[in-house]
């Protein structure tokens, strides 16, 4: 294998690793978001709801966000789009720190 091919392979491996980490981080973030949202809606099934949000995000891009927006509207919970997005970003940062061991 030539040096160029080795370098290309290393970059591909790094990309795949980073994508896997991002997927795991987003899944963990969505689970935590589900517990928070379930609490805000006074639902007793926080664990089930958090699993549903993880699945919703896998099924469709931004699925967790759309699901929470819809569920909040139905439950009468007031939360602006900006506040929800900010919470999602904050949770993702927290999960990333957790994964790095900080």
The first five atom37 places (N, CA, C, CB, O) and aatype in JSON, in Angstrom:
{
  "aatype": [20, 20, 20, 20, 20, 20, 20, 20, 20, 20, 20, 20, 20, 20, 20, 20, 20, 20, 20, 20, 20, 20, 20, 20, 20, 20, 20, 20, 20, 20, 20, 20, 20, 20, 20, 20, 20, 20, 20, 20, 20, 20, 20, 20, 20, 20, 20, 20, 20, 20, 20, 20, 20, 20, 20, 20, 20, 20, 20, 20, 20, 20, 20, 20, 20, 20, 20, 20, 20, 20, 20, 20, 20, 20, 20, 20, 20, 20, 20, 20, 20, 20, 20, 20, 20, 20, 20, 20, 20, 20, 20, 20, 20, 20, 20, 20, 20, 20, 20, 20, 20, 20],
  "atom_mask": [
    [1, 1, 1, 1, 1],
    [1, 1, 1, 1, 1],
    [1, 1, 1, 1, 1],
    [1, 1, 1, 1, 1],
    [1, 1, 1, 1, 1],
    [1, 1, 1, 1, 1],
    [1, 1, 1, 1, 1],
    [1, 1, 1, 1, 1],
    [1, 1, 1, 1, 1],
    [1, 1, 1, 1, 1],
    [1, 1, 1, 1, 1],
    [1, 1, 1, 1, 1],
    [1, 1, 1, 1, 1],
    [1, 1, 1, 1, 1],
    [1, 1, 1, 1, 1],
    [1, 1, 1, 1, 1],
    [1, 1, 1, 1, 1],
    [1, 1, 1, 1, 1],
    [1, 1, 1, 1, 1],
    [1, 1, 1, 1, 1],
    [1, 1, 1, 1, 1],
    [1, 1, 1, 1, 1],
    [1, 1, 1, 1, 1],
    [1, 1, 1, 1, 1],
    [1, 1, 1, 1, 1],
    [1, 1, 1, 1, 1],
    [1, 1, 1, 1, 1],
    [1, 1, 1, 1, 1],
    [1, 1, 1, 1, 1],
    [1, 1, 1, 1, 1],
    [1, 1, 1, 1, 1],
    [1, 1, 1, 1, 1],
    [1, 1, 1, 1, 1],
    [1, 1, 1, 1, 1],
    [1, 1, 1, 1, 1],
    [1, 1, 1, 1, 1],
    [1, 1, 1, 1, 1],
    [1, 1, 1, 1, 1],
    [1, 1, 1, 1, 1],
    [1, 1, 1, 1, 1],
    [1, 1, 1, 1, 1],
    [1, 1, 1, 1, 1],
    [1, 1, 1, 1, 1],
    [1, 1, 1, 1, 1],
    [1, 1, 1, 1, 1],
    [1, 1, 1, 1, 1],
    [1, 1, 1, 1, 1],
    [1, 1, 1, 1, 1],
    [1, 1, 1, 1, 1],
    [1, 1, 1, 1, 1],
    [1, 1, 1, 1, 1],
    [1, 1, 1, 1, 1],
    [1, 1, 1, 1, 1],
    [1, 1, 1, 1, 1],
    [1, 1, 1, 1, 1],
    [1, 1, 1, 1, 1],
    [1, 1, 1, 1, 1],
    [1, 1, 1, 1, 1],
    [1, 1, 1, 1, 1],
    [1, 1, 1, 1, 1],
    [1, 1, 1, 1, 1],
    [1, 1, 1, 1, 1],
    [1, 1, 1, 1, 1],
    [1, 1, 1, 1, 1],
    [1, 1, 1, 1, 1],
    [1, 1, 1, 1, 1],
    [1, 1, 1, 1, 1],
    [1, 1, 1, 1, 1],
    [1, 1, 1, 1, 1],
    [1, 1, 1, 1, 1],
    [1, 1, 1, 1, 1],
    [1, 1, 1, 1, 1],
    [1, 1, 1, 1, 1],
    [1, 1, 1, 1, 1],
    [1, 1, 1, 1, 1],
    [1, 1, 1, 1, 1],
    [1, 1, 1, 1, 1],
    [1, 1, 1, 1, 1],
    [1, 1, 1, 1, 1],
    [1, 1, 1, 1, 1],
    [1, 1, 1, 1, 1],
    [1, 1, 1, 1, 1],
    [1, 1, 1, 1, 1],
    [1, 1, 1, 1, 1],
    [1, 1, 1, 1, 1],
    [1, 1, 1, 1, 1],
    [1, 1, 1, 1, 1],
    [1, 1, 1, 1, 1],
    [1, 1, 1, 1, 1],
    [1, 1, 1, 1, 1],
    [1, 1, 1, 1, 1],
    [1, 1, 1, 1, 1],
    [1, 1, 1, 1, 1],
    [1, 1, 1, 1, 1],
    [1, 1, 1, 1, 1],
    [1, 1, 1, 1, 1],
    [1, 1, 1, 1, 1],
    [1, 1, 1, 1, 1],
    [1, 1, 1, 1, 1],
    [1, 1, 1, 1, 1],
    [1, 1, 1, 1, 1],
    [1, 1, 1, 1, 1]
  ],
  "atom_positions": [
    [[0.85, -1.17, 0.0], [0.0, 0.0, 0.0], [0.9, 1.24, 0.0], [-0.97, -0.01, 1.23], [1.85, 1.33, 0.78]],
    [[0.6, 2.15, -0.86], [1.4, 3.36, -0.95], [1.08, 4.3, 0.21], [1.17, 4.06, -2.3], [0.05, 4.17, 0.87]],
    [[1.97, 5.24, 0.42], [1.78, 6.21, 1.5], [0.51, 7.02, 1.29], [3.01, 7.14, 1.59], [-0.19, 7.34, 2.25]],
    [[0.2, 7.35, 0.05], [-1.0, 8.12, -0.25], [-2.26, 7.3, 0.08], [-1.02, 8.55, -1.73], [-3.22, 7.83, 0.64]],
    [[-2.24, 6.03, -0.26], [-3.39, 5.18, 0.04], [-3.55, 4.97, 1.55], [-3.25, 3.82, -0.66], [-4.66, 4.92, 2.06]],
    [[-2.41, 4.86, 2.26], [-2.48, 4.72, 3.71], [-3.08, 5.97, 4.34], [-1.08, 4.46, 4.29], [-3.9, 5.89, 5.25]],
    [[-2.67, 7.11, 3.84], [-3.18, 8.38, 4.36], [-4.68, 8.51, 4.07], [-2.42, 9.58, 3.74], [-5.45, 8.93, 4.93]],
    [[-5.08, 8.13, 2.87], [-6.5, 8.18, 2.52], [-7.31, 7.25, 3.42], [-6.71, 7.8, 1.03], [-8.39, 7.61, 3.89]],
    [[-6.79, 6.06, 3.65], [-7.46, 5.09, 4.51], [-7.58, 5.63, 5.95], [-6.7, 3.74, 4.51], [-8.62, 5.47, 6.6]],
    [[-6.51, 6.26, 6.44], [-6.53, 6.83, 7.78], [-7.58, 7.93, 7.9], [-5.14, 7.39, 8.15], [-8.28, 8.03, 8.91]],
    [[-7.69, 8.75, 6.88], [-8.7, 9.82, 6.88], [-10.11, 9.24, 6.85], [-8.48, 10.75, 5.68], [-11.0, 9.75, 7.53]],
    [[-10.32, 8.2, 6.07], [-11.62, 7.55, 6.01], [-11.98, 6.94, 7.37], [-11.64, 6.46, 4.92], [-13.12, 7.06, 7.83]],
    [[-11.01, 6.3, 8.0], [-11.24, 5.7, 9.31], [-11.56, 6.77, 10.35], [-10.01, 4.89, 9.75], [-12.45, 6.59, 11.18]],
    [[-10.84, 7.88, 10.29], [-11.09, 8.98, 11.22], [-12.49, 9.56, 11.01], [-10.03, 10.08, 11.05], [-13.19, 9.85, 11.97]],
    [[-12.88, 9.73, 9.76], [-14.2, 10.25, 9.45], [-15.28, 9.31, 9.99], [-14.37, 10.43, 7.92], [-16.24, 9.77, 10.62]],
    [[-15.13, 8.03, 9.77], [-16.11, 7.05, 10.25], [-16.19, 7.08, 11.78], [-15.75, 5.63, 9.76], [-17.27, 7.01, 12.35]],
    [[-15.06, 7.17, 12.42], [-15.02, 7.23, 13.88], [-15.74, 8.48, 14.39], [-13.56, 7.21, 14.39], [-16.53, 8.41, 15.33]],
    [[-15.46, 9.62, 13.78], [-16.1, 10.87, 14.18], [-17.62, 10.83, 13.98], [-15.51, 12.04, 13.4], [-18.38, 11.34, 14.8]],
    [[-18.05, 10.23, 12.87], [-19.49, 10.11, 12.61], [-20.16, 9.22, 13.65], [-19.72, 9.54, 11.19], [-21.27, 9.51, 14.1]],
    [[-19.5, 8.15, 14.03], [-20.03, 7.26, 15.06], [-20.15, 7.99, 16.39], [-19.15, 6.02, 15.21], [-21.16, 7.87, 17.08]],
    [[-19.12, 8.73, 16.75], [-19.17, 9.5, 18.0], [-20.29, 10.54, 17.98], [-17.83, 10.2, 18.24], [-20.99, 10.72, 18.97]],
    [[-20.47, 11.21, 16.85], [-21.51, 12.22, 16.74], [-22.9, 11.58, 16.85], [-21.39, 12.99, 15.4], [-23.79, 12.12, 17.5]],
    [[-23.08, 10.42, 16.22], [-24.35, 9.72, 16.31], [-24.65, 9.35, 17.77], [-24.33, 8.44, 15.42], [-25.77, 9.56, 18.25]],
    [[-23.67, 8.82, 18.45], [-23.86, 8.44, 19.86], [-24.14, 9.65, 20.74], [-22.63, 7.71, 20.38], [-24.99, 9.59, 21.63]],
    [[-23.43, 10.74, 20.49], [-23.64, 11.96, 21.27], [-25.05, 12.51, 21.05], [-22.59, 13.02, 20.9], [-25.71, 12.92, 22.0]],
    [[-25.49, 12.53, 19.81], [-26.84, 13.03, 19.52], [-27.91, 12.12, 20.12], [-27.05, 13.16, 18.01], [-28.93, 12.6, 20.62]],
    [[-27.68, 10.82, 20.08], [-28.65, 9.9, 20.68], [-28.73, 10.12, 22.19], [-28.26, 8.43, 20.37], [-29.82, 10.13, 22.75]],
    [[-27.59, 10.29, 22.83], [-27.58, 10.55, 24.27], [-28.24, 11.89, 24.58], [-26.13, 10.54, 24.82], [-29.01, 12.0, 25.53]],
    [[-27.93, 12.91, 23.77], [-28.56, 14.22, 23.95], [-30.08, 14.11, 23.83], [-28.02, 15.23, 22.91], [-30.81, 14.69, 24.63]],
    [[-30.56, 13.37, 22.83], [-31.99, 13.22, 22.64], [-32.65, 12.48, 23.79], [-32.27, 12.51, 21.33], [-33.79, 12.78, 24.16]],
    [[-31.95, 11.51, 24.36], [-32.48, 10.8, 25.51], [-32.64, 11.76, 26.7], [-31.56, 9.61, 25.89], [-33.67, 11.77, 27.36]],
    [[-31.6, 12.55, 26.95], [-31.67, 13.53, 28.05], [-32.76, 14.57, 27.78], [-30.31, 14.22, 28.24], [-33.48, 14.98, 28.68]],
    [[-32.86, 14.99, 26.53], [-33.89, 15.94, 26.13], [-35.27, 15.35, 26.37], [-33.71, 16.34, 24.66], [-36.2, 16.06, 26.77]],
    [[-35.41, 14.06, 26.11], [-36.69, 13.4, 26.33], [-37.11, 13.4, 27.78], [-36.62, 11.98, 25.82], [-38.28, 13.6, 28.09]],
    [[-36.15, 13.17, 28.69], [-36.47, 13.22, 30.12], [-36.91, 14.63, 30.52], [-35.25, 12.77, 30.96], [-37.86, 14.8, 31.28]],
    [[-36.2, 15.62, 30.01], [-36.56, 17.01, 30.33], [-37.95, 17.34, 29.78], [-35.5, 17.99, 29.75], [-38.78, 17.92, 30.49]],
    [[-38.2, 16.98, 28.53], [-39.49, 17.3, 27.9], [-40.63, 16.56, 28.6], [-39.47, 16.94, 26.41], [-41.7, 17.13, 28.82]],
    [[-40.41, 15.31, 28.94], [-41.45, 14.54, 29.64], [-41.78, 15.2, 30.98], [-40.99, 13.08, 29.86], [-42.95, 15.27, 31.37]],
    [[-40.77, 15.68, 31.66], [-40.99, 16.37, 32.93], [-41.78, 17.65, 32.71], [-39.65, 16.67, 33.62], [-42.69, 17.97, 33.48]],
    [[-41.43, 18.4, 31.67], [-42.14, 19.65, 31.38], [-43.61, 19.41, 31.05], [-41.46, 20.39, 30.22], [-44.46, 20.26, 31.33]],
    [[-43.9, 18.25, 30.46], [-45.28, 17.91, 30.11], [-45.98, 17.13, 31.22], [-45.31, 17.11, 28.8], [-47.14, 16.73, 31.07]],
    [[-45.27, 16.91, 32.33], [-45.79, 16.16, 33.47], [-46.17, 14.73, 33.08], [-47.02, 16.87, 34.05], [-47.17, 14.18, 33.53]],
    [[-45.33, 14.14, 32.22], [-45.55, 12.74, 31.82], [-44.8, 11.84, 32.8], [-45.07, 12.49, 30.35], [-43.72, 12.18, 33.27]],
    [[-45.37, 10.72, 33.09], [-44.75, 9.77, 34.0], [-43.89, 8.74, 33.26], [-45.83, 9.05, 34.81], [-43.21, 7.93, 33.89]],
    [[-43.92, 8.78, 31.94], [-43.2, 7.78, 31.14], [-41.95, 8.38, 30.49], [-44.12, 7.2, 30.05], [-41.74, 8.24, 29.28]],
    [[-41.13, 9.04, 31.29], [-39.95, 9.73, 30.77], [-38.99, 8.83, 30.03], [-39.24, 10.4, 31.88], [-38.45, 9.22, 28.99]],
    [[-38.77, 7.64, 30.55], [-37.82, 6.73, 29.88], [-38.34, 6.3, 28.52], [-37.56, 5.5, 30.76], [-37.6, 6.29, 27.54]],
    [[-39.61, 5.94, 28.46], [-40.2, 5.54, 27.17], [-40.18, 6.71, 26.19], [-41.64, 5.03, 27.37], [-39.87, 6.54, 25.01]],
    [[-40.52, 7.89, 26.68], [-40.53, 9.07, 25.82], [-39.13, 9.38, 25.3], [-41.1, 10.28, 26.58], [-38.97, 9.75, 24.13]],
    [[-38.13, 9.25, 26.13], [-36.76, 9.52, 25.69], [-36.33, 8.54, 24.6], [-35.77, 9.46, 26.88], [-35.64, 8.92, 23.66]],
    [[-36.74, 7.28, 24.72], [-36.44, 6.29, 23.67], [-37.16, 6.64, 22.37], [-36.85, 4.88, 24.13], [-36.61, 6.47, 21.28]],
    [[-38.38, 7.13, 22.49], [-39.13, 7.54, 21.3], [-38.45, 8.71, 20.59], [-40.56, 7.93, 21.68], [-38.44, 8.76, 19.36]],
    [[-37.88, 9.65, 21.35], [-37.2, 10.78, 20.74], [-35.93, 10.34, 20.01], [-36.85, 11.83, 21.79], [-35.63, 10.85, 18.93]],
    [[-35.21, 9.41, 20.59], [-34.01, 8.89, 19.93], [-34.42, 8.25, 18.6], [-33.27, 7.85, 20.83], [-33.78, 8.49, 17.58]],
    [[-35.48, 7.46, 18.62], [-35.95, 6.8, 17.4], [-36.46, 7.82, 16.38], [-37.06, 5.79, 17.73], [-36.24, 7.67, 15.18]],
    [[-37.14, 8.86, 16.85], [-37.66, 9.89, 15.95], [-36.54, 10.6, 15.22], [-38.5, 10.9, 16.72], [-36.67, 10.93, 14.04]],
    [[-35.43, 10.83, 15.91], [-34.31, 11.53, 15.29], [-33.58, 10.64, 14.29], [-33.33, 12.02, 16.35], [-33.0, 11.13, 13.32]],
    [[-33.61, 9.34, 14.52], [-33.0, 8.4, 13.56], [-33.88, 8.3, 12.32], [-32.81, 7.0, 14.21], [-33.38, 8.2, 11.2]],
    [[-35.19, 8.33, 12.51], [-36.14, 8.16, 11.41], [-36.18, 9.36, 10.47], [-37.53, 7.91, 11.96], [-36.39, 9.2, 9.27]],
    [[-35.96, 10.55, 11.0], [-36.05, 11.76, 10.17], [-35.07, 12.8, 10.69], [-37.49, 12.34, 10.16], [-34.86, 12.91, 11.9]],
    [[-34.47, 13.56, 9.78], [-33.58, 14.64, 10.24], [-34.36, 15.62, 11.12], [-32.94, 15.38, 9.02], [-35.45, 16.05, 10.76]],
    [[-33.79, 15.95, 12.26], [-34.42, 16.88, 13.21], [-35.72, 16.32, 13.79], [-34.69, 18.21, 12.53], [-36.59, 17.07, 14.23]],
    [[-35.86, 15.0, 13.77], [-37.09, 14.35, 14.23], [-37.39, 14.59, 15.69], [-37.0, 12.9, 13.98], [-38.56, 14.75, 16.06]],
    [[-36.37, 14.6, 16.54], [-36.59, 14.83, 17.97], [-37.15, 16.22, 18.2], [-35.28, 14.63, 18.76], [-38.09, 16.4, 18.98]],
    [[-36.58, 17.2, 17.54], [-37.04, 18.58, 17.68], [-38.5, 18.7, 17.25], [-36.16, 19.53, 16.83], [-39.33, 19.26, 17.97]],
    [[-38.82, 18.15, 16.08], [-40.19, 18.23, 15.56], [-41.17, 17.53, 16.49], [-40.27, 17.62, 14.15], [-42.28, 18.01, 16.71]],
    [[-40.76, 16.4, 17.02], [-41.63, 15.64, 17.92], [-41.91, 16.44, 19.19], [-41.0, 14.27, 18.28], [-43.05, 16.51, 19.64]],
    [[-40.88, 17.03, 19.76], [-41.09, 17.82, 20.99], [-41.97, 19.03, 20.7], [-39.74, 18.27, 21.58], [-42.87, 19.33, 21.48]],
    [[-41.71, 19.72, 19.6], [-42.54, 20.89, 19.27], [-44.0, 20.48, 19.2], [-42.09, 21.53, 17.92], [-44.87, 21.15, 19.76]],
    [[-44.28, 19.38, 18.52], [-45.64, 18.91, 18.37], [-46.25, 18.5, 19.72], [-45.68, 17.73, 17.4], [-47.38, 18.86, 20.03]],
    [[-45.49, 17.77, 20.5], [-45.98, 17.31, 21.8], [-46.18, 18.47, 22.77], [-45.01, 16.29, 22.4], [-47.13, 18.48, 23.55]],
    [[-45.29, 19.46, 22.72], [-45.45, 20.63, 23.58], [-46.73, 21.4, 23.2], [-44.21, 21.56, 23.46], [-47.47, 21.84, 24.07]],
    [[-46.97, 21.55, 21.9], [-48.19, 22.24, 21.46], [-49.43, 21.5, 21.99], [-48.24, 22.33, 19.9], [-50.35, 22.12, 22.53]],
    [[-49.43, 20.19, 21.83], [-50.56, 19.38, 22.28], [-50.75, 19.48, 23.79], [-50.36, 17.92, 21.88], [-51.88, 19.55, 24.27]],
    [[-49.65, 19.48, 24.54], [-49.72, 19.51, 26.0], [-49.89, 20.93, 26.55], [-48.47, 18.88, 26.6], [-50.1, 21.11, 27.75]],
    [[-49.79, 21.94, 25.68], [-49.92, 23.32, 26.13], [-48.7, 23.86, 26.85], [-51.1, 23.44, 27.03], [-48.8, 24.8, 27.64]],
    [[-47.53, 23.26, 26.59], [-46.29, 23.72, 27.21], [-45.71, 24.85, 26.36], [-45.26, 22.54, 27.35], [-45.54, 24.71, 25.15]],
    [[-45.41, 25.96, 27.02], [-44.83, 27.1, 26.3], [-43.31, 26.99, 26.32], [-45.3, 28.45, 26.92], [-42.69, 26.97, 27.39]],
    [[-42.73, 26.94, 25.14], [-41.27, 26.9, 24.99], [-40.97, 27.41, 23.59], [-40.68, 25.44, 25.22], [-41.4, 26.83, 22.6]],
    [[-40.22, 28.49, 23.52], [-39.92, 29.06, 22.21], [-38.97, 28.15, 21.44], [-39.32, 30.47, 22.36], [-38.26, 27.33, 22.02]],
    [[-38.97, 28.3, 20.13], [-38.05, 27.53, 19.29], [-36.6, 27.8, 19.71], [-38.24, 27.88, 17.79], [-35.78, 26.88, 19.75]],
    [[-36.31, 29.06, 20.01], [-34.94, 29.43, 20.42], [-34.54, 28.74, 21.71], [-34.82, 30.94, 20.58], [-33.42, 28.27, 21.84]],
    [[-35.46, 28.7, 22.67], [-35.15, 28.05, 23.95], [-34.93, 26.55, 23.76], [-36.29, 28.29, 24.95], [-34.02, 25.97, 24.37]],
    [[-35.75, 25.93, 22.93], [-35.59, 24.5, 22.69], [-34.27, 24.22, 21.98], [-36.76, 23.97, 21.86], [-33.54, 23.3, 22.36]],
    [[-33.95, 25.0, 20.96], [-32.68, 24.81, 20.25], [-31.49, 25.05, 21.19], [-32.59, 25.77, 19.03], [-30.5, 24.32, 21.15]],
    [[-31.6, 26.06, 22.03], [-30.52, 26.35, 22.97], [-30.32, 25.19, 23.94], [-30.83, 27.65, 23.75], [-29.18, 24.82, 24.24]],
    [[-31.41, 24.63, 24.43], [-31.31, 23.47, 25.33], [-30.66, 22.29, 24.61], [-32.7, 23.07, 25.88], [-29.85, 21.57, 25.2]],
    [[-31.01, 22.09, 23.35], [-30.43, 20.99, 22.57], [-28.92, 21.17, 22.41], [-31.1, 20.89, 21.19], [-28.16, 20.21, 22.55]],
    [[-28.49, 22.38, 22.13], [-27.06, 22.68, 21.98], [-26.34, 22.48, 23.3], [-26.86, 24.11, 21.46], [-25.26, 21.88, 23.34]],
    [[-26.92, 23.0, 24.38], [-26.3, 22.86, 25.69], [-26.15, 21.4, 26.09], [-27.12, 23.61, 26.74], [-25.1, 20.99, 26.59]],
    [[-27.2, 20.62, 25.87], [-27.12, 19.2, 26.2], [-26.09, 18.47, 25.36], [-28.49, 18.55, 26.02], [-25.38, 17.6, 25.86]],
    [[-25.99, 18.83, 24.07], [-25.0, 18.19, 23.21], [-23.59, 18.52, 23.68], [-25.19, 18.63, 21.73], [-22.71, 17.66, 23.67]],
    [[-23.37, 19.76, 24.09], [-22.06, 20.14, 24.63], [-21.75, 19.36, 25.91], [-22.0, 21.64, 24.91], [-20.62, 18.9, 26.1]],
    [[-22.75, 19.22, 26.77], [-22.55, 18.47, 28.01], [-22.21, 17.01, 27.72], [-23.81, 18.55, 28.88], [-21.32, 16.44, 28.35]],
    [[-22.91, 16.43, 26.79], [-22.66, 15.03, 26.42], [-21.26, 14.89, 25.81], [-23.74, 14.52, 25.42], [-20.55, 13.92, 26.11]],
    [[-20.86, 15.83, 24.98], [-19.53, 15.78, 24.37], [-18.45, 15.84, 25.45], [-19.34, 16.94, 23.35], [-17.46, 15.11, 25.38]],
    [[-18.63, 16.73, 26.44], [-17.68, 16.81, 27.55], [-17.63, 15.49, 28.31], [-18.05, 17.96, 28.49], [-16.56, 15.0, 28.68]],
    [[-18.79, 14.93, 28.55], [-18.9, 13.66, 29.23], [-18.14, 12.55, 28.48], [-20.37, 13.27, 29.39], [-17.42, 11.75, 29.08]],
    [[-18.31, 12.53, 27.17], [-17.68, 11.49, 26.35], [-16.17, 11.64, 26.31], [-18.23, 11.53, 24.93], [-15.45, 10.66, 26.19]],
    [[-15.7, 12.88, 26.41], [-14.25, 13.13, 26.4], [-13.63, 12.87, 27.76], [-13.96, 14.56, 25.96], [-12.41, 12.76, 27.89]],
    [[-14.48, 12.78, 28.79], [-13.99, 12.52, 30.13], [-13.6, 13.77, 30.91], [-12.82, 11.62, 30.05], [-12.83, 13.7, 31.86]],
    [[-14.14, 14.91, 30.5], [-13.84, 16.17, 31.2], [-14.79, 16.36, 32.33], [-13.9, 17.36, 30.26], [-14.7, 17.36, 33.05]]
  ]
}
